[in-house]
Amino acid sequence: MRISSSYFSRQTATEMMRQQSEIAKTQAQISSGKRINKPSDDPASAARVEELNQASSQLEQYDRNGTFAESRLSLEETALGSVSNVLLRMKELALSANTDTIAAQDSNAFLAEIEQQLSELIDYANTIDSNGDYLFAGNNGDTQPFSGNNPVSYAGDDGVQTVQIGPGRTVTTSHSGMDVFQRIRNGNGKFNVNAAAGNTGTAIISQGSVTDNALFQQNDYSIQFTSATTYDVVDNTTGSTLVTGATYTADAQIQFAGLQVSISGTPATGDNFQIKPSTNQDLFQTVNNFIDILKNPPANDAEKAQRRQKMNAFMSDLDQTFEHINSSRSEVGTRLKYIDSSREENSAIKFQVDKTIAELEDLDYAEAISRLQFQMTTLEAIQRTFSRLEGMSLFNYLR
């Protein structure tokens, strides 16, 4: 079989070019430290690396989302902590002011401090995050949620913002102002007691409690004194009388319909005490109730009893408010822990993803250098062979 000189030259030139291309590829790999610098280097692995890079980028975005959520929740926790501190101070003032012998100047001092605290609470409720959005405005982040003084109005909505912080994991970044500051049950959380404005005696009713949840109903009741020593209990919702002509004993428990209360002091004929289901009462209205009490000093014994009744109601409402705020703080703490655990999970997943990427595209330097040396040796051998063969001629053998 004969091989023409032109065919041999073409094949040898092609092989040298192929070797040069392989050397250039190996040199690029050594320079970049990557086995795959373009898809054609390893199409299957390149596609897999692209998928893994997208997954890694997504995990990095989750971490950024978690940082954003953590910032907002930490800010909310700080704001709610400040609200709790104000409420604790308010409770101290209420205990000091809950006396019939309080001096006018002390009452005025308490009033000035409470009014200042109301302004502080409104400021905390209008907290702004790092992006300039109102934290407790729901989905209306660019609108100031709370304004006014008495009453305080809400311009936000009931929405909440959520972000994704991991595969299948989302977290709510704040509470709505309605949730935190307005949906607070008054009274003892189950029912609310009050003395009728027209009472002429000096008796007051306790906040009471539920004794049997199975029997307790959200009805409207009243305890009506038919004399200074006897009373009836009426279910105003159904119009039925539950107790008739009971003998009054100061501080004794009065039990009916799964609840109990007690009345102390001296009632008068016709005095009436109401027991109604608890309703939502916003924090600011509770504070304004305290302000109204301090602004209206009692003039006689009946008014002093009414004042004590209102102070007791205020302190009960304040306790409910404090528990509600702390419950919201607890939810914030739970969400912050959730972010931490998600961040740890994301880190573990990202480590595995990045490890797989490295296994697919990172270069084995020892193998690459050995391969480069082999390729260069091969190219040199081809070049020498080509040079020698190209120089051969029949005339070299003629003598």
VOKEDREN-155096 format. One record per residue (C-alpha): residue number from 1; x, y, z. Coordinates in Angstrom, 2 decimals, padded with zeros to 5 digits. Each point is the difference from the previous one (the first is absolute). Layout:
N
   num        xx        yy        zz
   NUM         X         Y         Z
...
//
This chain:
399
   num        xx        yy        zz
     1    000.00    000.00    000.00
     2    001.37    003.34   -000.99
     3   -000.48    003.24    001.91
     4    000.51    003.17   -001.95
     5    002.22    002.71    001.38
     6   -002.83    002.54   -000.10
     7   -002.33   -002.24    002.03
     8    002.71   -000.64    002.56
     9    000.67    003.74    000.31
    10   -003.67    000.81    000.51
    11   -000.49   -002.68    002.63
    12    003.12    000.97    001.87
    13   -000.94    003.69   -000.03
    14   -003.48   -000.87    001.28
    15    001.46   -002.07    002.82
    16    002.39    002.80    000.99
    17   -002.89    002.47    000.11
    18   -002.03   -002.43    002.11
    19    002.88   -000.39    002.44
    20    000.49    003.76    000.17
    21   -003.70    000.41    000.74
    22    000.19   -002.61    002.78
    23    003.08    001.73    001.45
    24   -001.81    003.37   -000.06
    25   -003.00   -001.59    001.74
    26    002.19   -001.54    002.70
    27    001.88    003.27    000.50
    28   -003.35    001.86    000.38
    29   -001.10   -002.56    002.58
    30    003.21    000.43    001.99
    31   -000.31    003.79   -000.21
    32   -003.66    000.08    001.20
    33    000.21   -002.95    002.37
    34   -003.19   -001.32   -001.63
    35   -000.42   -003.24   -001.94
    36   -002.99    001.48   -001.82
    37    000.50    003.47   -001.49
    38   -002.67   -000.27   -002.67
    39   -002.90   -002.40   -000.57
    40    001.78   -001.84   -002.78
    41    002.71   -001.12    002.45
    42   -002.53   -002.43    001.57
    43   -003.62    000.65   -001.07
    44   -001.64   -002.34    002.53
    45    002.03    001.26    002.97
    46   -000.35    003.61   -001.15
    47   -003.80   -000.29    000.03
    48    000.09   -001.54    003.45
    49    002.33    002.72    001.28
    50   -002.36    002.68   -001.35
    51   -002.92   -001.55    001.89
    52    002.05   -000.19    003.20
    53    001.19    003.61   -000.39
    54   -003.62    001.11   -000.23
    55   -000.81   -001.98    003.14
    56    002.97    001.58    001.79
    57   -001.10    003.49   -001.08
    58   -003.53   -000.74    001.24
    59    001.35   -001.03    003.40
    60    001.98    003.24    000.17
    61   -003.21    001.92   -000.74
    62   -001.75   -001.90    002.79
    63    002.73    001.15    002.37
    64   -000.47    003.61   -001.12
    65   -003.74   -000.38    000.55
    66    000.68   -001.41    003.46
    67    002.22    002.96    000.85
    68   -002.75    002.40   -001.09
    69   -002.63   -001.86    002.03
    70    002.34   -000.19    003.00
    71    000.54    003.77   -000.15
    72   -003.74    000.75   -000.02
    73   -000.79   -002.51    002.72
    74    002.83    001.22    002.22
    75   -001.31    003.53   -000.43
    76   -003.50   -001.19    000.92
    77    001.32   -001.84    003.05
    78    001.72    003.20    001.15
    79   -003.16    002.07   -000.54
    80   -002.20   -002.49    001.86
    81    002.54   -000.18    002.81
    82   -000.22    003.78    000.36
    83   -003.80   -000.22    000.03
    84    000.18   -002.61    002.78
    85    002.25    002.27    002.05
    86   -002.46    002.87   -000.37
    87   -002.88   -002.25    001.09
    88    001.93   -001.14    003.08
    89    000.60    003.61    001.01
    90   -003.66    000.75   -000.64
    91   -000.97   -002.84    002.34
    92    002.18    001.52    002.73
    93   -001.72    003.35   -000.45
    94   -003.44   -001.63    000.05
    95    000.75   -001.77    003.28
    96    001.16    003.29    001.52
    97   -003.01    001.88   -001.32
    98   -002.58   -002.59    001.10
    99   -000.90    001.68    003.27
   100   -002.74    002.34    001.14
   101    002.49    002.27    001.77
   102    002.31    000.85   -002.88
   103    001.09    003.66    000.06
   104   -000.94    002.22   -002.94
   105    003.64    000.79   -000.80
   106    000.89   -003.70   -000.05
   107   -002.95   -000.71   -002.26
   108    001.12    002.77   -002.38
   109    003.56   -001.40   -000.03
   110   -001.33   -003.47   -000.82
   111   -002.18    001.48   -002.73
   112    002.92    001.83   -001.62
   113    002.11   -003.16   -000.02
   114   -002.80   -002.17   -001.39
   115   -000.67    002.47   -002.80
   116    003.71   -000.07   -000.86
   117   -000.05   -003.79    000.05
   118   -002.96   -000.03   -002.37
   119    002.06    002.04   -002.48
   120    002.89   -002.46    000.41
   121   -002.28   -002.95   -000.68
   122   -001.28    001.64   -003.19
   123    003.61    000.61   -001.08
   124    000.89   -003.66    000.57
   125   -003.07   -001.05   -001.97
   126    001.25    002.18   -002.87
   127    003.48   -001.56   -000.06
   128    001.77    000.23   -003.39
   129    002.29   -002.73   -001.36
   130    003.32    000.44   -001.85
   131   -001.82    000.41   -003.33
   132   -002.16    002.84    001.31
   133   -003.14   -002.16    000.24
   134   -002.28    000.06    003.03
   135    000.46   -003.26    001.86
   136   -003.57   -000.37    001.28
   137   -001.91    001.29   -003.05
   138   -000.68   -003.42   -001.53
   139    000.23    000.24   -003.79
   140   -000.25    003.82    000.11
   141    003.63    000.43    000.95
   142    000.24    003.52   -001.41
   143   -002.94    001.26    002.10
   144    000.31    001.04    003.65
   145   -002.23   -002.52    001.76
   146   -000.95    001.80    003.22
   147   -001.04    003.62    000.41
   148   -002.06    002.13    002.35
   149   -000.16   -000.07    003.76
   150   -003.47   -000.78    001.30
   151   -001.00   -002.02   -001.85
   152    003.07   -001.31   -001.82
   153   -000.91   -001.10   -003.52
   154    001.63   -002.72   -002.13
   155    000.74    000.59   -003.70
   156    001.79   -003.29   -000.72
   157   -001.60   -003.30   -000.96
   158   -000.10   -003.51    001.42
   159    002.55   -001.40   -002.43
   160    003.44   -001.38    000.83
   161    003.14   -000.32   -002.10
   162    001.75   -003.33   -000.47
   163    003.28   -000.97   -001.67
   164    001.42   -003.37   -001.02
   165    003.08   -000.89    002.04
   166    000.62   -003.55   -001.18
   167   -001.33   -002.79   -002.21
   168   -003.64   -000.21    001.06
   169    000.58    002.41    002.92
   170   -001.60    003.42    000.40
   171   -000.13    002.37    002.95
   172   -002.25    002.94    000.86
   173    002.14    003.11    000.44
   174   -002.30    001.90    002.40
   175   -003.47    000.24    001.54
   176   -002.67    002.39   -001.18
   177   -000.79    002.91    002.29
   178   -003.54   -001.31    000.28
   179    001.30   -003.31    001.32
   180    002.38    001.50    002.54
   181   -001.71    003.12    001.27
   182   -003.73   -000.42   -000.67
   183   -001.05   -003.62    000.39
   184    000.35   -000.05    003.78
   185   -002.75   -001.54    002.11
   186   -001.19    002.19    002.85
   187   -001.06   -001.06    003.49
   188    001.44   -003.36    000.98
   189    000.05   -001.18   -003.61
   190   -003.29   -001.90    000.34
   191   -002.36    002.61    001.38
   192    000.03    003.61    001.11
   193   -001.67    001.42    003.12
   194   -001.19    003.51    000.73
   195   -002.10    001.99    002.44
   196   -002.96    001.95   -001.40
   197    000.63    003.74   -000.17
   198   -003.09    000.70    002.09
   199    001.01   -002.12    003.01
   200   -000.31    001.89    003.28
   201    001.63   -002.51    002.34
   202    003.70   -000.56    000.63
   203    000.18   -003.61   -001.18
   204    002.37   -001.16   -002.76
   205    000.13   -003.28   -001.91
   206    003.11   -002.16   -000.51
   207    001.29   -000.95   -003.43
   208   -000.97   -003.62    000.69
   209    000.91   -003.15   -001.88
   210   -001.47   -002.92   -001.93
   211   -000.47   -003.09    002.19
   212   -001.52   -002.40   -002.56
   213    000.69    000.48   -003.71
   214   -002.69   -002.54   -000.86
   215   -002.69    002.14    001.68
   216    001.39    003.42   -000.86
   217   -001.82    001.86   -002.76
   218    000.79    003.31   -001.64
   219   -003.18    001.61    001.33
   220   -000.73    003.38    001.51
   221   -000.84   -000.24    003.74
   222   -000.84    002.48    002.73
   223   -000.08   -000.17    003.78
   224   -002.88    002.21    001.16
   225   -000.37    000.99    003.66
   226   -003.63   -000.07    000.98
   227    001.04    001.29    003.45
   228    003.22    000.73    001.80
   229    000.20   -003.67    001.03
   230   -001.62   -001.98   -002.85
   231    000.64   -000.34   -003.71
   232   -001.18   -001.73   -003.15
   233    002.16   -001.37   -002.83
   234   -001.52    000.58   -003.43
   235    001.08   -001.41   -003.36
   236   -000.68    003.04   -002.20
   237    000.71   -001.99   -003.16
   238   -002.83   -002.47    000.59
   239   -002.11    002.17    002.31
   240   -000.05   -002.66    002.71
   241    000.70    000.47    003.71
   242    002.66   -002.44    001.19
   243    000.02    000.93    003.70
   244   -002.82    001.67    001.98
   245    000.19    001.68    003.41
   246    003.46   -001.23    000.92
   247    001.47    001.38    003.23
   248    002.95    002.29   -000.51
   249    003.19   -000.70    001.97
   250    002.94    002.27   -000.64
   251    002.91   -001.70   -001.79
   252   -001.89   -003.29   -000.31
   253    000.25   -001.81   -003.33
   254   -003.06    000.33   -002.24
   255   -000.04   -002.96   -002.38
   256   -002.25   -000.63   -003.00
   257    000.23   -001.10   -003.66
   258    003.56   -001.33    000.39
   259    001.48    003.24    001.39
   260    000.56    001.65    003.34
   261    000.37    003.56    001.27
   262   -000.08    001.67    003.36
   263   -001.31    003.37    001.17
   264    001.50    002.01    002.84
   265   -001.17    003.14    001.74
   266   -003.53    001.21    000.71
   267   -002.46   -000.12   -002.88
   268   -003.20    002.06   -000.17
   269   -003.42   -001.03   -001.19
   270   -000.09    000.23   -003.78
   271    003.75   -000.37   -000.45
   272    000.87   -002.01   -003.08
   273    003.17   -001.83   -001.04
   274    000.51   -001.24   -003.57
   275    001.90   -003.06   -001.21
   276    000.53   -000.02   -003.75
   277    002.10   -002.08   -002.41
   278    003.50    001.33   -000.51
   279    000.53    001.99   -003.19
   280    003.03    001.30   -001.84
   281    001.34    003.25    001.42
   282    003.08    001.68   -001.41
   283    002.96    000.84    002.19
   284   -000.44    003.74   -000.51
   285   -003.62   -000.04    001.16
   286    001.09   -001.81    003.17
   287    002.55    002.75    000.70
   288   -002.54    002.72   -000.78
   289   -002.36   -001.61    002.53
   290    002.70    000.50    002.64
   291    000.45    003.61   -001.10
   292   -003.76    000.61    000.34
   293    000.05   -001.44    003.54
   294    002.82    002.34    001.03
   295   -001.72    002.99   -001.59
   296   -003.23   -000.51    001.98
   297    000.57   -000.06    003.78
   298   -002.94   -001.36    002.06
   299   -002.20    002.36    002.00
   300   -001.84   -002.45    002.32
   301    000.10   -003.57    001.24
   302   -002.05   -001.37   -002.90
   303    002.38    001.62   -002.50
   304    002.99   -001.35    001.93
   305   -001.47   -003.48   -000.38
   306   -000.49    000.61   -003.72
   307    003.63    001.15   -000.23
   308    001.26   -003.14    001.76
   309   -002.13   -002.11   -002.35
   310    001.47    001.75   -003.04
   311    003.55   -000.31    001.34
   312   -000.49   -003.72    000.59
   313   -001.35   -000.35   -003.53
   314    002.94    001.95   -001.38
   315    002.56   -002.17    001.81
   316   -001.74   -003.14   -001.24
   317    000.05    001.36   -003.55
   318    003.64    000.96    000.47
   319    000.87   -003.55    001.08
   320   -001.71   -001.36   -003.10
   321    001.91    002.50   -002.15
   322    003.33   -000.94    001.59
   323   -000.64   -003.71   -000.59
   324   -001.05    000.70   -003.59
   325    003.15    002.02   -000.76
   326    002.21   -002.66    001.59
   327   -001.77   -002.67   -002.05
   328    000.87    001.97   -003.15
   329    003.61    000.28    001.21
   330    000.06   -003.74    000.52
   331   -001.16   -000.55   -003.59
   332    002.79    002.30   -001.21
   333    002.54   -002.04    001.98
   334   -001.32   -003.21   -001.53
   335    000.33    001.45   -003.50
   336    003.57    001.14    000.68
   337    000.91   -003.53    001.12
   338   -001.66   -001.34   -003.15
   339    002.21    002.29   -002.10
   340    003.10   -001.25    001.84
   341   -000.90   -003.64   -000.60
   342   -000.78    000.72   -003.67
   343    003.34    001.76   -000.39
   344    001.80   -003.05    001.43
   345   -001.92   -002.32   -002.32
   346    000.73    002.22   -003.01
   347    003.69    000.04    000.91
   348    000.11   -003.80    000.16
   349   -001.77   -000.34   -003.35
   350    002.22    002.63   -001.62
   351    003.11   -001.77    001.26
   352   -001.09   -003.20   -001.73
   353   -000.98    001.87   -003.18
   354    003.32    001.86   -000.17
   355    001.86   -003.22    000.72
   356   -001.75   -001.71   -002.91
   357    000.78    002.97   -002.27
   358    003.65   -000.20    001.00
   359    000.10   -003.72   -000.72
   360   -001.47    000.59   -003.45
   361    001.95    003.04   -001.19
   362    003.10    000.47    002.17
   363    003.29   -001.06   -001.57
   364    002.35   -002.74    001.18
   365    003.22    001.97   -000.41
   366    002.31   -003.04    000.17
   367   -001.94   -001.78   -002.72
   368   -000.23    003.14   -002.15
   369    003.75    000.75    000.19
   370    000.85   -003.60   -000.83
   371   -002.43    000.12   -002.91
   372    001.47    003.31   -001.24
   373    003.50   -001.46    000.04
   374   -001.20   -003.06   -001.93
   375   -001.83    002.18   -002.54
   376    003.03    002.22   -000.54
   377    002.26   -003.03   -000.40
   378   -002.42   -001.49   -002.50
   379   -000.17    003.24   -001.97
   380    003.80    000.26   -000.06
   381    000.28   -003.60   -001.26
   382   -002.53    000.67   -002.76
   383    001.79    003.17   -001.02
   384    003.39   -001.77   -000.17
   385   -001.46   -002.91   -001.93
   386   -001.70    002.35   -002.43
   387    003.19    001.98   -000.46
   388    002.09   -003.08   -000.73
   389   -002.53   -001.51   -002.39
   390   -000.49    003.28   -001.83
   391    003.73    000.16   -000.55
   392    000.27   -003.45   -001.57
   393    000.62   -000.24   -003.79
   394    000.92   -002.73   -002.49
   395    003.06    001.97   -000.94
   396    001.42   -000.55    003.50
   397    000.43   -003.66   -000.95
   398    001.59    000.47   -003.48
   399    003.77   -000.30   -000.14
//
